């Protein structure tokens, strides 16, 4: 699957020009279809030639160099008839015209077949368009929060953020004598002290002596409860 380029429509060019002088640039959705472009100019398009799916936006990143990346995820679960994914479009809101087709791409002969949900293959694909926003300073997207998920990059950035777990860090700092619950026993939730951390031993390894020392090992696990 390959799109040689994703180009502005005439309406997209006009909106992009408006955005350079302060008009809000709000992207609303992506869409895919199987239409043939033929000899028609992308500039003339106001919609996909043969739209198959609208894709809610779940990701917006403003990059350097006057570029924005807008992405969303689609599946074939609600597709009754398979089709060749040939068209890709990005929509935005024009304050004078409403929702418009901002930019468009067509893969032509390099289209990818998307099977129907009736087959054994369930597909889920993330698609993103990188488009020119120029010097626009007010860029947003209508994002469906139910579709937002953490990427590997998001998780890695979260894990190295020193303030990502501030609530847990403060709880640990304020602990006084954390309590270890021996294997085979328990302290009922209602009897536990709020703010104290309890470590429950699920298995243990002998320390090699008779003094009851618990040795931390790969065979030892803990369960943390407030």
Phi, psi and omega in degrees: 000125181207134174253120182301320178198159173240118191244156176294144162275171177299316179296325177295319178299317180296315180295321179297323177294320177298322182294334180290342181245020170114350178294137179295134179254100183247115178276137188252324182190168168248166176207152176232155180203183182238018184290146174272130180283325181060226182265003182288142179281138176300327181304328185279345188289140173242354176197171175295153180292321180212084184289139178246322183214137165271142181240114177298144179281132177238355184210129175225125176229126174270116184262177177283163177077023177071032182239144172233144176250124182237125185223164177198168183244140174227157175231171177261015185297330181254017181265119181276330182230129180296157180207164176268116181286103186242331185251147175219128181225152176237132183248152179213167181262121173265129183299340181258333186246347186087211182287131180230160171280112187278312178210164192208145174222152179223126184276349179058232183290349181267017181300149179254136181280128176251112183287163177286167179288347181287345179279182182275348185260114175262121182256147169220122184230138172261127181236140180221146175244131171260119185229159182283130172241353177062228182266014180301131183253351181242083185243130180213175177216147173279104189253129174279104185296335180291345181257359183281130178222159182280131174275170177301320179297318179300315182295318180296318178295322179296318184292333180263000179283118184293344181247015183292330183241046187300321181297315179292321179299316179296323178296318180293319180298327183271003180292144170235118180048074175307148187253130176262120178272117183300157178300136177087358179233176181201162172240118181307146182307317183293342180264000181273153184267127180297134180095348178262138180266134181247129178253117181258119181282122180261339173199157182215164180234137182297143179278002178087012179217176183263011184270007174078014179294133176264124183262125178290130183208173177297343180272001183251133179233157177232149176240122185260124177227147177280000000 
